Amino acid sequence: MVKVKFKLILSNPMILASLCSGGKDSIFSAYLATQMGHEIACLVSIRPREGSWLFHTPNVDMVPLMAESMGVPLTTIESDGSEDGDMESLKDALKGLDVEGVVVGAIWSDYQWDRINLVCGSLGLKVIAPMWRKGQGMLFEEIVSSGIKAMIVGCFAEGLDKGHLGRMLDQHLLDELKKLEVRYGISVMGEGGEYETLVLDSPMFKRPIDIVESEIEWNRNHGTLNMLRAELKPR
């Protein structure tokens, strides 16, 4: 697939924090924000100690490498994974930053949208969501064509098996996910938590991430690909 550059016109560019999980949605939304003329001043990573409805958790330890590759500072804070804990941690992470708004990778989740807007509104921060309410198949294709390299690192839905772990996002995978969408009703973007991704490279990275060591953890019908050691490599 041919790499496509997105360039949007914006009359009021802002300095933003990027809420970053390390997955495709957060990285692509940050990239789109830069193409709109905004400046990404820092990354913000929330690390739930348990499962979270609000934040992506697999391989969140890779976010510091992404911040290093992008050349921006990183603010990291832990959460207990509860709804109140997630929101309080997000507020604590954002309230000391010298930014005008926050860019997020929300697409169709009203739960995520409402809670992030509630926190940001209380701090006087604008929410920038470049992917909000866009078609999922179109977004998948735009992510791939933008030059973002992302792999599946978590499978949590019927139709996805151990063989999907480590698969890179490409047109072949999209075609397969569309068939699974028809058969099982899954979201091709993983909006229902069907799968999680990890970005290894993007147009914003000065150096790509090289996975040196990893392991698969599989339990009956779901599992994750866990990164044990990774580093930035020369481009």
Secondary structure, DSSP 4 states (H G I P E B T S, - for coil): ----------SS--EEEEE--SSHHHHHHHHHHHHTT-EEEEEEEEEESS--SSS--TTGGGHHHHHHHHT--EEEEEE-SSHHHHHHHHHHHHTT---SEEE---SS-HHHHHHHHHHHHHTT-EEE-TTTT--HHHHHHHHHHTT-EEEEEEE-STT--GGGTTPBPSHHHHHHHHHHHHHH---TT-TTSSEEEEEEE-TT-SS-EEEEEEEEEEETTEEEEEEEEEEE---
